[in-house]
Amino acid sequence: MNDNLKNPLKSKDNTVLAKPFLKWAGGKSQLIPELSSRLPKKITNSGKIDTYVEPFVGGGAFFFYLKSKFEIKNSYLFDINRELVVGYKTIQNNYKELILLLQEIESEYLQKDEDGRKKYYYNIREKYNKQIQNFDYSNYNNKWIERASYLIFLNRTCFNGLFRQNSKGEFNVPCGKYKNPTICDKNNLKKVNSALQNTEIIYGDFSESSKYIIKNSLVYFDPPYRPLTTTSSFTSYSKEDFGEEDQIRLANYFKELGKRGAYLILSNSDPKNEDPNDDFFDILFKDFFIERVNAKRSINCDPKKRGEIKELIIRNY
Ligand SMILES: C[S@@+](CC[C@H](N)C(=O)[O-])C[C@H]1O[C@@H](n2cnc3c(N)ncnc32)[C@H](O)[C@@H]1O
């Protein structure tokens, strides 16, 4: 085994690796040991990945891990959340300016008392939501830096530290009450910036990743969960919903890519956690290797359901 894989938290040069710059629903940090122990032998032996593709990148926990352990020639990261793409591209292009803005926001915010912080938070949230109407999401420009600073500020100071939007795409999480939140994590932003070298970040549906995937590409899929119960409405990462027909579309895509000789690995929440007879994914992915591993779910409105659950890991190799 590649020596680097022995300690999952240290990178090639023994520095602690870049962490996701946002707290993101469904973040996969705690699944990394399970995923990394299932990488293709060819990759673990050589320490090299020619092409890495992540069609649902979110906070990118697995991507940042891989970047610190392997030599990756090219990476392509996709997400349908435009705001997330604004964040990634800004760190890639202008992280130094972003740090300056965040430092300013941090010192202004931390000086205030509880009431002042609350006003400051809602003021930025309002600006952030108003900007949507005239924002040019198609062409990277300097306005992206300010918007990315708002995104990170809101994520660091909102209730539960998450990103949630309403159907109009507006960020609608109320303010949180963290005593001393780190708004500008300068060292990590720098590390994220270096991890994003040789990486393309693309706004779009997962299926648009098709043109980058060839023989021996490594593709990690972490789609939005299929809601565990009919009452659980927790899938709103963005204003787009990911329904059962999308899960089916994804399974068909998985089959198609498998024929190209790409290494495919997918994680999803196991519906058997709720209903032992629910074979939805077992049927959809019946031609592949399906494993169930332990995971912890922290995001559940019902604290009793926050404990251990199973996560599915599906591979074509
Ligand atoms: C479970 S999260 C990924 C979490 C990620 N693995 C992490 O560590 O943070 C799923 C992601 O898929 C994105 N998404 C939803 N529908 C999509 C689609 N049709 N195509 C691409 N991305 C989509 C969401 O915006 C969200 O960021």
The ligand as a Gaussian input file, in Angstrom:
#p B3LYP/6-31G(d) Opt

LIG

0 1
 C      -24.542000      14.802000      -0.834000
 S      -24.068000      16.341000      -1.549000
 C      -22.393000      16.054000      -1.860000
 C      -21.600000      16.183000      -0.596000
 C      -20.081000      16.067000      -0.799000
 N      -19.678000      14.727000      -1.076000
 C      -19.337000      16.599000       0.409000
 O      -18.422000      15.944000       0.946000
 O      -19.666000      17.707000       0.846000
 C      -24.821000      16.365000      -3.100000
 C      -24.488000      17.556000      -4.003000
 O      -25.111000      17.349000      -5.277000
 C      -25.524000      18.595000      -5.817000
 N      -26.555000      18.309000      -6.841000
 C      -27.893000      18.143000      -6.690000
 N      -28.474000      17.817000      -7.861000
 C      -27.487000      17.770000      -8.791000
 C      -27.436000      17.476000     -10.185000
 N      -28.539000      17.156000     -10.870000
 N      -26.245000      17.500000     -10.811000
 C      -25.107000      17.843000     -10.127000
 N      -25.079000      18.139000      -8.799000
 C      -26.253000      18.090000      -8.137000
 C      -25.995000      19.367000      -4.611000
 O      -25.948000      20.763000      -4.864000
 C      -25.002000      18.915000      -3.528000
 O      -23.915000      19.806000      -3.441000

